[in-house]
Amino acid sequence: MGHSRHVQPSAIRRFLESQSSAGLVLMGAAVLALMVANSPLGPNYETILHAYVGPLSVGHWINDALMAVFFLFVGMEIKREMLDGQLSTWSRRILPGIAAAGGMMVPALVYLVFNRGPTAAGWAIPAATDIAFALGVIALLGNRVPASLRVFLAALAIIDDLGAVMIIAVFYTAKLSIPDLAGAAVALMVLIGLNRFGVLRLTPYLLVGAILWVLVFRSGIHATLAGVVLAFTIPMQCTPGRPDNDSDSPLHRLEHALNLPVGFLVVPIFGLANAGVPVLTLPAEALVAPVTLGVALGLLIGKITGVFGFSMLAVRLGLADMPAHAGKRQLLGVALLCGIGFTMSIFITLLAFPGSQLLQAEAKLGVLAGSFLSGLLGYLLLRSVTSGRPKANTGL
C-alpha cells in the first residue's frame, strides 16, 4: 500500500474500530429480535411495527426515514474514500473492486440457480456485504487478522454498498410520479448550487435534504436513496482561514456526528425491527424453499467463490498485489466473512418481495442462516491462523 495523507491512518483506524463495535451491537440486536419474535411477545412485536405514527407505520419510519440517515452516512463514506482515502487511487481500487464485482455477480447467479419466475426478483439479496457485522467478527479475532485485510474488507464493502445503492435505484423502483421526481431534481440542483457557491454550513444542506427525502419518497424511488444523493453534494473542502485539516470540512463534521448514532442506534434499531423472523410458525418447507436456499447458499458459497476466486485471479494475472502480510488462507477467511449480508440484504428483501410476508420470511431466514454460517466459518478459519503476523503470501 502506498503512503497516505497525514490524516488517513487515524481516519481509517477510527472507522474500523467504530464499525467493529457497532457490528457487535448489531449481533445482539439481531439475536434479541429473533428471541422476541419466537416468544409469547411475538404478536406484540408485530403490532408495534405495524402501528401508525402520523402518516407512516413504525416499520416504515424505520425502513424509509431512519435508514435514509444510514444511507447518508454510507454515501459520505463512499465519497470520502473515493476522493481522499483507501479508494482514492486506481492501484488501491483494483483488488477490492474486482473482489466486490465477483462478490456481487456470483451470489446473484447462485440465487438464480434455485429461483425462476416471480421469486427471481430476489437475485440481489445475497449480493451485499454487511461491513459492521463482518468487522465485528474480525474484532473478536484481535491481531490474528493483518491490518491490510481489514482495510481490504472495508474498501470492498464500501464498493459493495455503492453497487447495492445502484441496484436499488435501477431494479427496485416502483412506478414513478413525474411531478415529484421533477421536484426532487430541483432540490438536487439547489444542493449542487450550494456546493458550487462554496456554502460550508451544514444547515442549508440538511434542510434541502429533508425536502429531497419527502419528494423522493413520493416519487416512487426508494426514499433512502435521497440520503446517498445528499451525501454526494456535501463539500469536503475546509473553512477558509482555518488550518488545512480534513476534519474541519462539512462532510467530515457530519460524518463524525453521525458515526455513533448510525452504528449504535440506527442500524441496531433496523436489525431489531427486521431480524425478527417467526421461525417456529413457518411451515417446515420454508426451511428448504428456493428463496431460502438461494439466499443462504448465495451468501455462503457465492460470496466466497466470487470474492476469493476473483481476488486470486487478479493477483495471478498481475492486475493487483495481495494485501500486505496476508496469506491465501486469511484472504479465504475474509472472503467467508463477506458472506455476512445482514443489513443491506434484509433491506433489499423488503424491496424485492413487498407484497409477500412468506417470501420475506424465507429470504430473511436465508440471510440469517447464510450470514451465521459465513461468519462462523470465517471466524474459525481466521482463528486457526496461529501467528498474529503471518508471512506474506503463504500458501493454503
Order of alpha helices (4+ residues) and beta strands (2+ residues): alpha-alpha-beta-beta-alpha-alpha-alpha-alpha-alpha-alpha-alpha-alpha-alpha-alpha-alpha-alpha-alpha-alpha
